[in-house]
Amino acid sequence: MRSKHILVPLDLTRGPASALVFVQQMAAETPIRVTLLHVIDLNIYPPQPAVNDQLCAESQAALCKLAKLFFGAEQAARIVVRDGRPADEIIAEAKAAQADLIVMCGPKSGRPRLLRRGTTQRVLNSGTCPTLVLPHPGKPGAGSPADVGSRDEEEACFFGETAVRAAAA
């Protein structure tokens, strides 16, 4: 039986870790392959190669630390850093990697971003595979991070604290 390939797009600047917690629990129960994706969207002209190269290196390092923290050494996640519009790059990576599922966290705002044609909506509309959108942990009614089954509240809430803890390890 072929293991399922899960794509987890992450916003390293302010993203919640609930998608990682969810996929970590999946990995404990069934064999899966995981790809962690971060998209750099500088939206500047003219492009600055030195800035982009530095951001790619920093993003790569942060994703490696998160992969080690959530999936350990025995199940290394594939790390991908892309440059471009987030929705376009998520869709392109899902297609290129032949992902079976995309797991991402929804927007934080009280008003569903799905109605505002954001990244989540574009991935849902144009994706090449099923997409699971988890509620943002800070969103009203989404439940606490403990409800997600996290190790502790700090690790499941936001990457900032998680990344700092991973860097210290």
C-alpha positions, 0 to 999 in steps of 0.5 A: 500500500502506497503511503499518502502524501500530505502537503502542509503550507505554512506561513512562518511569519504568523501562522498557527501550528495546528496544521502541524499538530493535526498531521503529526497525529495522522503520522502516528496512526498511519504511514504518510509522507509530509511536505512542509511548504513556505511561500515567500511573497515579497511583492516588490519590484524590482526583485532583490535577489540577495533579500530573496536568497536570505529569506529562502535560507531562513525559511528553509532553516525554520521549516527544518526545525519545525519538521524535527520538532513535530516529526522527529528524525525517524520521519523527516518531512520534505522541505520546500520553499517557493517564491511567488503568490501563495495560492499559486505556489501551493497549487503548483507544489501540490500538483508537482509533488502529486499530493493526496491532501493539502492540510492548511489552517484557515484565516484568523479573522472573524469574517470568513476569508473564504468570502474575500477570495483569499489564499484559502479560497483560491486553493479550495477552488483550484487545487488538484487534490482535496484540501482540509482547512482547519479552524484558526486557533485564535478564531472564535469557536475554533476551540483551544489549542489543547482541543487540537491535541497539542503537547502544550498550549504554546507549541500548538498556538503559533510558530513564533514560540514554537520556532524559538523553542525548536531553535533552543533544542 
